[in-house]
């Protein structure tokens, strides 16, 4: 390994009065990119000379003619624009022209922006629209990609490196699913109507965190079941947690699984179904009071987790009260006036108390709401529905591949960029020598620092 020494001489004009620490830092920040661009150009020239020398020494019998490209290559980097006229070699025998430096460093051909310059913009596009993300990068750095360039690079990153990992080696026990509708557009910007955006999380047991295992756009639950069987050890799942949406139970619930319905969704959907059965405002009041008197809808997960095994009689008594409240509500709902509400409530009642059964069997408390999935995806849903609302199906899927890593799995975000940069080895600074000298007073200080 060879060492490369670079000598840099900087001269600053220092105001006699009025200089503050922030002014000093802002001045250095202003000059940072200019300094780094010059260092990059010097290193490129040094490495290029070394590469040409190595090529000629490795094959001295080859007739190689030196030359340079007619125009400067424009490279957009983390430090801004770097222009460099690449040297090229002409192999007279093979009739081939090539640039030794691009081969040595793996510079991307026909691209101005280099990969390391895109991380900030793509990170911004997770939270902001592509236009605002590109604008914010330019505001902070003084340079940056356009919104279309940012969009193209994100799509390429997601398609090449964004495939969600397999979880076949994990022993998940709980599966939680949810979804929402999103507006999609086709070619030419024409609306394709609303499609379902759905996702699934899984946990390895009671008290273990839920992890994202899959997400889909415009796919029905039967397709999602097949995809989950490919991604997970589906036979190991024991509980399905959901809001009870259409098609979930029929497609995702297998013979060895039980179902826990979300309590929060159950209460919300009950009020909605009363409207569908043509019960308005005042007519709903008696049924609302009966539902809200049910202690099931007053429970909090953190309070239940504080219960001890000695509290088992208390929990059994609570379950009896909850069941009696459901029976009173069912008896109060007239079958002829509330057919939809009665059907929904009966189905919900039979799948809402599984978390009690688990605890009474000594297995611990399992979640009885999908709040974990709701809170985790609130930022994603806000970005999709309220910031940059025009999505194509492939564009939305690719954005989700990146956004899920950035927001939910930072370790996967870091791993993604390591793969994308294709960093094998880095340039390592081995020593640093800083010297300053007042021109008028001739005061000199030398500082050596080994790194």
C-alpha positions as CSV (number, residue, x, y, z in Angstrom):
1,X,0.0,0.0,0.0
2,X,1.4,3.4,-1.1
3,X,1.0,6.6,0.8
4,X,-0.1,9.8,-1.0
5,X,1.0,13.1,0.5
6,X,-1.0,16.2,-0.4
7,X,0.3,19.7,0.5
8,X,-2.3,22.4,0.9
9,X,-1.7,26.1,1.6
10,X,-4.7,28.1,2.8
11,X,-4.7,31.9,3.4
12,X,-7.6,33.6,5.2
13,X,-8.3,37.3,5.6
14,X,-9.2,37.7,9.3
15,X,-11.3,40.8,10.3
16,X,-9.7,42.9,13.1
17,X,-13.1,43.4,14.7
18,X,-16.6,41.9,14.6
19,X,-15.6,38.2,14.0
20,X,-17.8,35.8,16.0
21,X,-17.5,32.1,16.4
22,X,-20.6,31.5,14.2
23,X,-19.1,33.8,11.6
24,X,-15.9,31.7,11.7
25,X,-17.8,28.5,11.3
26,X,-20.0,29.8,8.5
27,X,-16.9,30.9,6.6
28,X,-15.3,27.5,6.9
29,X,-18.6,25.9,5.9
30,X,-18.7,28.1,2.8
31,X,-15.2,27.0,1.8
32,X,-15.5,23.4,2.8
33,X,-16.9,22.1,-0.5
34,X,-14.4,24.1,-2.6
35,X,-11.5,22.7,-0.6
36,X,-12.8,19.1,-0.9
37,X,-13.4,19.5,-4.7
38,X,-9.8,20.5,-5.1
39,X,-8.6,17.6,-3.0
40,X,-10.7,15.2,-5.1
41,X,-9.2,16.6,-8.3
42,X,-5.6,16.2,-7.0
43,X,-6.3,12.6,-5.8
44,X,-7.9,11.7,-9.2
45,X,-4.8,13.0,-11.0
46,X,-2.5,11.0,-8.7
47,X,-4.4,7.8,-9.0
48,X,-4.7,8.2,-12.7
49,X,-1.0,8.5,-13.2
50,X,-0.5,5.4,-11.0
51,X,-3.1,3.5,-12.9
52,X,-1.5,4.3,-16.3
53,X,1.9,3.3,-14.9
54,X,0.6,0.0,-13.6
55,X,-1.1,-0.8,-16.9
56,X,2.2,-0.2,-18.8
57,X,4.3,-2.1,-16.3
58,X,1.9,-5.1,-16.3
59,X,2.0,-5.5,-20.1
60,X,5.1,-3.8,-21.5
61,X,4.7,-5.6,-24.8
62,X,1.4,-3.8,-25.5
63,X,1.5,-0.8,-27.7
64,X,-0.4,1.8,-25.6
65,X,-0.7,5.4,-26.7
66,X,-1.4,8.2,-24.2
67,X,-4.2,10.7,-24.7
68,X,-7.0,12.5,-23.0
69,X,-10.7,12.8,-23.6
70,X,-11.6,16.0,-25.5
71,X,-14.1,17.3,-22.9
72,X,-14.0,17.4,-19.1
73,X,-16.1,14.8,-17.3
74,X,-18.7,16.4,-15.0
75,X,-19.1,14.5,-11.7
76,X,-21.7,15.6,-9.2
77,X,-20.5,14.6,-5.7
78,X,-21.3,15.2,-2.1
79,X,-19.2,18.3,-2.3
80,X,-20.8,19.6,-5.5
81,X,-19.6,19.7,-9.1
82,X,-16.1,18.2,-9.9
83,X,-14.8,18.6,-13.5
84,X,-11.9,16.4,-14.7
85,X,-10.6,15.6,-18.1
86,X,-9.9,11.9,-18.0
87,X,-6.8,10.4,-19.5
88,X,-7.3,7.5,-22.0
89,X,-5.1,4.8,-23.5
90,X,-5.3,3.6,-27.0
91,X,-4.4,-0.1,-27.6
92,X,-3.1,-0.1,-31.2
93,X,-3.2,-3.9,-31.5
94,X,-6.8,-4.3,-30.3
95,X,-8.1,-1.0,-31.5
96,X,-9.6,-0.2,-28.1
97,X,-9.7,3.1,-26.2
98,X,-10.3,3.0,-22.5
99,X,-9.9,5.2,-19.4
100,X,-7.6,3.6,-16.8
101,X,-9.1,5.7,-13.9
102,X,-12.7,4.7,-14.6
103,X,-11.7,1.1,-14.5
104,X,-9.6,1.5,-11.4
105,X,-12.3,3.4,-9.4
106,X,-15.4,2.0,-10.9
107,X,-16.8,5.4,-11.9
108,X,-20.4,5.1,-13.2
109,X,-20.4,5.8,-16.9
110,X,-22.8,8.3,-18.5
111,X,-24.0,9.5,-15.1
112,X,-23.2,12.9,-13.6
113,X,-24.5,12.2,-10.1
114,X,-22.5,9.7,-8.1
115,X,-24.2,7.4,-5.6
116,X,-22.7,8.9,-2.5
117,X,-24.3,12.3,-3.5
118,X,-27.9,10.8,-3.5
119,X,-28.3,9.6,0.1
120,X,-29.4,12.9,1.6
121,X,-31.9,13.6,-1.2
122,X,-33.5,10.1,-1.0
123,X,-33.6,10.4,2.8
124,X,-35.5,13.6,2.4
125,X,-37.9,12.1,-0.2
126,X,-39.1,9.6,2.5
127,X,-40.7,12.5,4.5
128,X,-41.2,15.1,1.8
129,X,-42.3,15.2,-1.8
130,X,-39.6,14.7,-4.4
131,X,-39.8,18.4,-5.3
132,X,-39.5,19.6,-1.7
133,X,-36.9,17.0,-0.9
134,X,-34.7,18.1,-3.8
135,X,-35.3,21.8,-2.9
136,X,-34.3,21.2,0.7
137,X,-31.0,19.5,-0.2
138,X,-30.2,22.4,-2.5
139,X,-31.0,24.9,0.3
140,X,-28.8,23.2,2.8
141,X,-25.9,22.3,0.6
142,X,-26.1,24.9,-2.2
143,X,-26.3,22.1,-4.8
144,X,-28.3,19.0,-5.3
145,X,-30.3,16.9,-7.8
146,X,-33.6,17.9,-9.5
147,X,-36.8,16.2,-8.5
148,X,-36.8,14.0,-11.6
149,X,-33.2,12.9,-11.0
150,X,-34.1,12.2,-7.3
151,X,-37.1,10.1,-8.4
152,X,-35.1,8.1,-11.0
153,X,-32.3,7.3,-8.5
154,X,-34.8,6.2,-5.8
155,X,-36.6,3.9,-8.3
156,X,-33.2,2.3,-9.3
157,X,-32.1,1.9,-5.7
158,X,-35.4,0.2,-4.7
159,X,-35.5,-2.1,-7.8
160,X,-31.9,-3.2,-7.5
161,X,-31.4,-3.4,-3.7
162,X,-34.8,-2.9,-2.1
163,X,-36.3,-6.5,-2.1
164,X,-37.6,-7.1,1.4
165,X,-35.7,-10.0,3.1
166,X,-37.1,-13.5,3.7
167,X,-38.0,-14.5,7.3
168,X,-38.1,-18.3,6.8
169,X,-35.5,-18.7,9.5
170,X,-37.6,-16.9,12.1
171,X,-40.2,-18.6,14.4
172,X,-43.1,-16.0,14.3
173,X,-46.2,-16.7,16.4
174,X,-48.4,-13.7,15.9
175,X,-49.4,-12.1,12.6
176,X,-50.9,-8.6,12.5
177,X,-52.4,-7.1,9.2
178,X,-53.9,-3.8,8.2
179,X,-54.3,-1.6,5.2
180,X,-55.7,1.6,3.7
181,X,-56.9,2.9,0.4
182,X,-54.6,5.1,-1.8
183,X,-55.2,7.0,-5.0
184,X,-53.2,5.7,-8.0
185,X,-52.6,7.1,-11.4
186,X,-51.6,5.5,-14.7
187,X,-49.6,6.7,-17.7
188,X,-50.4,10.3,-18.7
189,X,-51.5,11.1,-15.1
190,X,-55.0,9.6,-15.5
191,X,-56.6,8.4,-12.3
192,X,-56.9,4.6,-11.8
193,X,-59.1,5.0,-8.8
194,X,-58.4,3.8,-5.3
195,X,-56.4,0.7,-4.5
196,X,-55.6,-1.1,-1.3
197,X,-52.2,-0.6,0.3
198,X,-51.7,-3.4,2.8
199,X,-49.0,-4.5,5.1
200,X,-48.2,-7.3,7.6
201,X,-46.2,-7.4,10.9
202,X,-45.2,-10.5,12.8
203,X,-43.9,-11.2,16.4
204,X,-42.1,-14.1,17.8
205,X,-44.1,-14.3,21.0
206,X,-45.7,-12.5,23.9
207,X,-43.8,-9.3,24.8
208,X,-41.7,-9.4,21.6
209,X,-41.8,-6.5,19.1
210,X,-43.7,-6.7,15.8
211,X,-41.6,-6.5,12.7
212,X,-42.6,-5.7,9.2
213,X,-42.7,-8.8,7.0
214,X,-44.5,-7.7,3.9
215,X,-46.4,-4.9,2.1
216,X,-48.5,-4.8,-1.1
217,X,-50.4,-2.4,-3.3
218,X,-53.5,-3.5,-5.2
219,X,-53.3,-7.1,-4.1
220,X,-56.1,-9.1,-2.6
221,X,-55.8,-11.1,0.6
222,X,-55.5,-14.4,-1.2
223,X,-52.4,-13.2,-3.1
224,X,-51.0,-11.9,0.3
225,X,-51.5,-15.3,1.9
226,X,-49.5,-17.0,-0.9
227,X,-46.8,-14.3,-0.6
228,X,-46.6,-14.7,3.2
229,X,-46.3,-18.4,2.9
230,X,-43.3,-17.8,0.7
231,X,-41.8,-15.3,3.2
232,X,-42.6,-16.9,6.5
233,X,-42.9,-20.2,8.2
234,X,-46.7,-19.9,8.1
235,X,-47.4,-23.1,9.9
236,X,-45.8,-21.7,13.0
237,X,-48.3,-18.8,13.3
238,X,-50.8,-19.1,16.2
239,X,-52.7,-15.8,16.3
240,X,-54.1,-13.5,13.7
241,X,-54.7,-9.9,14.8
242,X,-56.7,-7.7,12.5
243,X,-59.6,-5.2,12.2
244,X,-61.8,-8.0,10.7
245,X,-61.8,-6.5,7.2
246,X,-63.4,-8.3,4.3
247,X,-61.4,-11.3,3.1
248,X,-58.9,-11.3,6.0
249,X,-60.3,-14.2,8.0
250,X,-61.2,-16.3,4.9
251,X,-57.7,-16.1,3.4
252,X,-55.2,-15.6,6.2
253,X,-56.7,-17.7,9.0
254,X,-55.4,-21.3,8.9
255,X,-56.5,-24.3,10.9
256,X,-53.9,-23.9,13.6
257,X,-54.5,-20.2,14.1
258,X,-56.9,-18.3,16.4
259,X,-58.2,-14.8,15.7
260,X,-58.0,-11.6,17.9
261,X,-60.1,-8.7,16.6
262,X,-59.0,-5.2,17.2
263,X,-61.1,-3.7,20.1
264,X,-60.7,-0.1,18.8
265,X,-61.9,-1.0,15.3
266,X,-64.8,-3.0,16.8
267,X,-66.2,0.0,18.6
268,X,-65.7,2.4,15.6
269,X,-67.3,0.0,13.1
270,X,-70.3,-0.6,15.4
271,X,-71.3,3.1,15.2
272,X,-70.8,3.1,11.5
273,X,-73.0,0.0,11.0
274,X,-75.8,1.7,13.0
275,X,-75.9,4.3,10.3
276,X,-76.0,1.7,7.6
277,X,-79.0,0.2,9.4
278,X,-80.7,3.6,9.1
279,X,-80.4,4.5,12.8
280,X,-79.6,8.2,13.1
281,X,-78.3,10.3,16.0
282,X,-81.0,10.0,18.7
283,X,-82.0,6.5,17.7
284,X,-78.4,5.4,18.3
285,X,-78.2,6.7,21.9
286,X,-79.5,3.6,23.8
287,X,-77.2,1.2,21.9
288,X,-74.2,3.6,22.2
289,X,-74.7,3.7,25.9
290,X,-74.9,-0.1,26.2
291,X,-71.7,-0.5,24.2
292,X,-69.8,2.2,26.1
293,X,-70.8,0.6,29.4
294,X,-69.0,-2.6,28.4
295,X,-65.6,-2.6,30.3
296,X,-63.9,-4.3,27.3
297,X,-63.7,-0.9,25.6
298,X,-62.2,0.8,28.6
299,X,-59.2,-1.6,29.0
300,X,-55.6,-0.5,28.6
301,X,-52.8,-2.8,27.7
302,X,-50.3,-1.4,30.2
303,X,-52.8,-1.8,33.1
304,X,-53.5,-5.4,32.2
305,X,-49.8,-6.2,32.1
306,X,-49.5,-5.2,35.8
307,X,-51.8,-8.0,36.9
308,X,-50.4,-10.9,38.8
309,X,-51.4,-14.6,38.8
310,X,-53.2,-14.0,42.1
311,X,-55.6,-11.7,40.2
312,X,-57.0,-14.6,38.2
313,X,-60.4,-14.5,40.0
314,X,-60.7,-10.8,39.2
315,X,-60.0,-11.4,35.5
316,X,-62.5,-14.2,35.3
317,X,-65.2,-12.0,36.9
318,X,-64.3,-9.2,34.4
319,X,-64.7,-11.7,31.5
320,X,-68.2,-12.7,32.8
321,X,-69.2,-9.0,33.0
322,X,-68.0,-8.3,29.4
323,X,-69.9,-11.3,28.1
324,X,-73.1,-10.3,29.9
325,X,-72.8,-6.8,28.4
326,X,-72.5,-8.2,24.9
327,X,-75.6,-10.3,25.5
328,X,-77.6,-7.3,26.8
329,X,-76.6,-5.3,23.7
330,X,-77.5,-8.2,21.4
331,X,-80.9,-8.5,23.1
332,X,-81.5,-4.7,22.7
333,X,-80.8,-4.7,19.0
334,X,-84.1,-5.5,17.1
335,X,-83.4,-8.1,14.4
336,X,-85.6,-6.5,11.9
337,X,-84.1,-3.0,12.2
338,X,-80.5,-3.8,12.8
339,X,-79.5,-6.9,10.8
340,X,-76.1,-5.7,9.7
341,X,-75.2,-4.5,13.2
342,X,-76.3,-7.7,14.9
343,X,-74.4,-9.9,12.4
344,X,-71.2,-7.8,12.9
345,X,-71.5,-7.7,16.7
346,X,-72.0,-11.5,17.0
347,X,-68.9,-12.2,14.8
348,X,-66.9,-9.6,16.7
349,X,-67.9,-10.9,20.1
350,X,-66.6,-14.4,19.3
351,X,-63.2,-13.2,18.3
352,X,-62.6,-10.3,20.7
353,X,-61.7,-12.1,23.9
354,X,-58.8,-14.3,22.8
355,X,-56.3,-12.2,24.8
356,X,-58.2,-13.1,28.0
357,X,-57.9,-16.8,27.1
358,X,-54.2,-16.5,26.6
359,X,-53.6,-14.9,30.0
360,X,-55.9,-17.3,31.9
361,X,-53.8,-20.2,30.4
362,X,-50.7,-18.6,31.7
363,X,-49.3,-17.5,28.3
364,X,-49.2,-13.7,29.0
365,X,-51.1,-10.8,27.5
366,X,-51.2,-10.6,23.7
367,X,-52.2,-7.3,22.0
368,X,-56.0,-6.7,21.7
369,X,-55.7,-3.7,19.3
370,X,-53.7,-3.0,16.1
371,X,-52.4,0.2,17.6
372,X,-48.8,-1.0,17.1
373,X,-49.4,-1.1,13.3
374,X,-51.5,2.0,13.3
375,X,-48.9,4.2,15.1
376,X,-46.0,2.8,13.1
377,X,-47.6,3.6,9.8
378,X,-49.1,7.0,10.5
379,X,-46.1,8.8,9.1
380,X,-46.1,6.6,6.0
381,X,-49.8,7.1,5.4
382,X,-49.5,10.9,5.9
383,X,-46.7,11.0,3.3
384,X,-48.7,8.9,0.8
385,X,-52.1,10.6,1.2
386,X,-51.2,14.2,2.0
387,X,-47.7,14.9,0.6
388,X,-47.3,14.1,-3.1
389,X,-50.6,12.4,-3.7
390,X,-49.9,11.2,-7.2
391,X,-48.6,7.7,-7.2
392,X,-48.2,5.0,-9.8
393,X,-48.3,1.4,-8.5
394,X,-44.6,0.6,-9.2
395,X,-43.5,4.1,-7.9
396,X,-45.4,3.6,-4.7
397,X,-44.0,0.1,-4.1
398,X,-40.5,1.3,-4.7
399,X,-41.0,4.3,-2.4
400,X,-42.3,1.9,0.3
401,X,-39.2,-0.3,0.0
402,X,-37.1,2.7,0.9
403,X,-39.4,4.4,3.4
404,X,-40.0,1.3,5.5
405,X,-36.2,0.9,6.0
406,X,-35.7,4.6,6.8
407,X,-38.6,4.9,9.3
408,X,-39.0,1.4,10.8
409,X,-35.7,-0.4,10.4
410,X,-32.7,2.1,10.5
411,X,-30.3,-0.9,10.5
412,X,-31.7,-2.0,7.1
413,X,-31.3,1.6,5.8
414,X,-27.6,1.6,6.7
415,X,-27.1,-1.8,5.2
416,X,-28.9,-0.8,2.0
417,X,-26.5,2.1,1.4
418,X,-23.4,0.0,2.2
419,X,-24.5,-2.4,-0.5
420,X,-25.4,0.4,-2.9
421,X,-22.1,2.3,-2.6
422,X,-20.3,-1.0,-3.3
423,X,-17.5,0.1,-0.9
424,X,-14.8,-2.4,-0.8
425,X,-12.0,-0.3,0.6
426,X,-11.8,3.4,1.6
427,X,-9.2,6.1,1.5
428,X,-7.7,6.3,5.0
429,X,-6.1,9.4,6.5
430,X,-2.9,8.3,8.3
431,X,-1.5,11.7,9.4
432,X,-2.4,15.3,9.6
433,X,-0.1,18.3,9.9
434,X,-1.7,21.7,10.5
435,X,0.4,24.9,10.5
436,X,-0.6,28.5,10.8
437,X,1.4,31.7,10.4
438,X,0.5,35.3,10.8
439,X,1.9,37.1,7.8
440,X,2.5,40.4,9.5
441,X,3.7,39.2,12.9
442,X,5.5,36.1,11.7
443,X,4.2,33.9,14.5
444,X,4.4,30.2,13.7
445,X,2.9,27.2,15.4
446,X,3.3,23.6,14.3
447,X,0.9,20.9,15.3
448,X,1.4,17.3,14.4
449,X,-1.4,14.9,15.0
450,X,-1.3,11.1,14.2
451,X,-4.6,9.5,13.2
